[in-house]
């Protein structure tokens, strides 16, 4: 419903006051990790909105916004209201809402933000001794869409990074490492990869085959325990 108001700066004119109206455009935008998403809605209102917000899919108000106003009074104002979202690992893709309200009503508009992100880093690396010359490696990965992620594993003898084995395009989160040397230390790295690229960080662990055939496991994390590392350093100094 339109409301007729006063005309302050122009003769023979009528100022119409009503609820904000948001132009229906830019319903879908695509930005990838490392880019800044610009979400824009054009609001037409008189008087100006008393509430003007962009909200993420969780309903949280976005702080990084910008407002550009055209059409001076007494005419209905055209407001370009934009939000800026730095797309990173924590960015949620989905529906972002522009909301405008004044004393006469409100309007809203939804923009779908989609894109691609690098996969998260593999975590909780764990090694279990299978035999004197074989180890079983396992890890976890927190990305929701696990079906689109593969893993690359690299393990090197004596942490030298020179005598290494590389296994690519693993679908599972376990790997049997056979044909190893008895009582030898190995540096192991696991990276995740999807269609967009490789994880910015890889999970790492230092582990060892046993001196004799025993059942032993090395816990999760990127470092061995102090006792294990001391044994590793002592062994390498003697070589």
LINVENGI-V806274 format. One record per residue. RES is the residue in three letters. SS is DSSP state (~ for helix, > for strand, _ for the rest). PHI is phi in radians with two decimals (999 if undefined). Layout:
BEGIN
RES|SS|PHI ; RES|SS|PHI
END
This chain:
BEGIN
UNK|_|999 ; UNK|_|-1.48 ; UNK|>|-2.17 ; UNK|>|-1.57 ; UNK|>|-2.03 ; UNK|_|-1.50 ; UNK|_|-1.92 ; UNK|_|-1.62 ; UNK|_|-2.09 ; UNK|_|-2.25 ; UNK|_|-1.45 ; UNK|_|0.96 ; UNK|_|-2.40 ; UNK|_|-2.21 ; UNK|>|-1.62 ; UNK|>|-1.80 ; UNK|>|-1.91 ; UNK|>|-2.80 ; UNK|>|-1.22 ; UNK|>|-1.08 ; UNK|>|-2.29 ; UNK|>|-1.80 ; UNK|_|-1.14 ; UNK|_|-1.54 ; UNK|_|-2.67 ; UNK|_|0.88 ; UNK|_|-1.33 ; UNK|>|-2.40 ; UNK|>|-2.32 ; UNK|>|-2.27 ; UNK|_|-2.44 ; UNK|_|-1.82 ; UNK|_|-0.97 ; UNK|_|1.67 ; UNK|_|-1.80 ; UNK|>|-1.81 ; UNK|>|-1.41 ; UNK|>|-1.93 ; UNK|>|-1.82 ; UNK|>|-2.21 ; UNK|>|-2.35 ; UNK|>|-1.74 ; UNK|>|-1.91 ; UNK|>|-1.93 ; UNK|>|-2.76 ; UNK|>|-2.74 ; UNK|_|-1.33 ; UNK|_|-1.05 ; UNK|_|-1.08 ; UNK|_|-1.50 ; UNK|>|-2.41 ; UNK|>|-2.47 ; UNK|>|-2.49 ; UNK|>|-1.90 ; UNK|>|-2.21 ; UNK|_|-1.42 ; UNK|_|-1.03 ; UNK|_|-1.55 ; UNK|_|1.57 ; UNK|_|-1.44 ; UNK|>|-1.30 ; UNK|_|-1.44 ; UNK|_|-1.42 ; UNK|_|-1.41 ; UNK|>|-2.29 ; UNK|>|-2.49 ; UNK|>|-2.18 ; UNK|>|-2.16 ; UNK|>|-1.93 ; UNK|>|-2.18 ; UNK|_|1.10 ; UNK|_|-1.20 ; UNK|_|-1.09 ; UNK|_|-1.66 ; UNK|_|-1.39 ; UNK|_|-1.11 ; UNK|>|-1.45 ; UNK|>|-1.85 ; UNK|>|-2.04 ; UNK|>|-1.63 ; UNK|>|-1.97 ; UNK|>|-2.21 ; UNK|>|-2.07 ; UNK|>|-2.09 ; UNK|>|-2.13 ; UNK|>|-1.37 ; UNK|_|-1.37 ; UNK|_|-2.42 ; UNK|_|-1.06 ; UNK|_|-1.58 ; UNK|_|-1.19 ; UNK|_|-1.74 ; UNK|_|-1.39 ; UNK|>|2.63 ; UNK|>|-1.51 ; UNK|>|-1.85 ; UNK|>|-1.97 ; UNK|>|-1.74 ; UNK|>|-2.27 ; UNK|>|-2.32 ; UNK|>|-2.60 ; UNK|>|-2.43 ; UNK|_|-1.18 ; UNK|_|-1.83 ; UNK|>|2.57 ; UNK|>|-2.64 ; UNK|>|-2.64 ; UNK|>|-2.52 ; UNK|>|-2.57 ; UNK|>|-1.91 ; UNK|>|-2.09 ; UNK|>|-1.54 ; UNK|>|-1.70 ; UNK|>|-2.28 ; UNK|_|2.84 ; UNK|_|-2.24 ; UNK|_|-2.29 ; UNK|_|-1.15 ; UNK|_|-1.18 ; UNK|_|-1.24 ; UNK|_|-1.36 ; UNK|_|-1.06 ; UNK|>|-2.31 ; UNK|>|0.92 ; UNK|>|-1.14 ; UNK|>|-2.50 ; UNK|>|-2.11 ; UNK|>|-2.06 ; UNK|>|-1.30 ; UNK|>|-1.71 ; UNK|>|-2.70 ; UNK|_|-1.15 ; UNK|_|-2.21 ; UNK|>|-2.55 ; UNK|>|-2.27 ; UNK|>|-2.00 ; UNK|>|-1.80 ; UNK|>|-2.41 ; UNK|>|-2.73 ; UNK|>|-2.08 ; UNK|_|-2.56 ; UNK|_|-1.60 ; UNK|_|-1.14 ; UNK|_|-1.10 ; UNK|_|-1.58 ; UNK|~|-1.20 ; UNK|~|-1.17 ; UNK|~|-1.69 ; UNK|_|-2.00 ; UNK|>|-2.07 ; UNK|>|-2.24 ; UNK|>|-2.05 ; UNK|>|-2.05 ; UNK|>|-2.30 ; UNK|>|-2.30 ; UNK|>|-2.20 ; UNK|>|-1.30 ; UNK|_|0.99 ; UNK|_|1.03 ; UNK|_|-1.47 ; UNK|_|1.11 ; UNK|_|-1.85 ; UNK|_|-1.83 ; UNK|>|-2.23 ; UNK|>|-2.12 ; UNK|>|-2.11 ; UNK|>|-2.16 ; UNK|>|-1.89 ; UNK|>|1.01 ; UNK|>|-1.37 ; UNK|_|-1.55 ; UNK|_|-1.60 ; UNK|_|-1.95 ; UNK|>|-2.46 ; UNK|>|-2.65 ; UNK|>|-1.56 ; UNK|>|-1.91 ; UNK|_|-1.62 ; UNK|_|1.16 ; UNK|_|-1.55 ; UNK|_|-1.48 ; UNK|_|-1.19 ; UNK|_|0.87 ; UNK|_|-2.33 ; UNK|>|-1.47 ; UNK|>|-2.37 ; UNK|>|-1.67 ; UNK|>|-2.19 ; UNK|>|-2.28 ; UNK|>|-2.17 ; UNK|>|-2.06 ; UNK|>|-1.76 ; UNK|>|-2.53 ; UNK|_|-2.32 ; UNK|_|-1.14 ; UNK|_|-1.51 ; UNK|_|2.73 ; UNK|>|-1.71 ; UNK|_|-0.97 ; UNK|_|-1.15 ; UNK|_|-2.26 ; UNK|_|-2.00 ; UNK|>|-1.32 ; UNK|>|-2.31 ; UNK|>|-2.71 ; UNK|>|-1.93 ; UNK|>|-2.46 ; UNK|>|-2.59 ; UNK|_|-1.37 ; UNK|_|-1.38 ; UNK|_|-1.19 ; UNK|_|-2.30 ; UNK|_|-1.29 ; UNK|_|-2.39 ; UNK|_|-1.57 ; UNK|_|-2.64 ; UNK|>|-2.34 ; UNK|>|-1.92 ; UNK|_|-1.22 ; UNK|_|-1.28 ; UNK|_|2.16 ; UNK|_|-1.86 ; UNK|_|-2.37 ; UNK|_|-1.46 ; UNK|_|-1.23 ; UNK|~|-1.06 ; UNK|~|-1.12 ; UNK|~|-1.11 ; UNK|~|-1.19 ; UNK|~|-1.11 ; UNK|~|-1.13 ; UNK|~|-1.10 ; UNK|~|-1.14 ; UNK|~|-1.12 ; UNK|~|-1.14 ; UNK|~|-1.28 ; UNK|~|-1.19 ; UNK|_|-1.39 ; UNK|_|-1.54
END
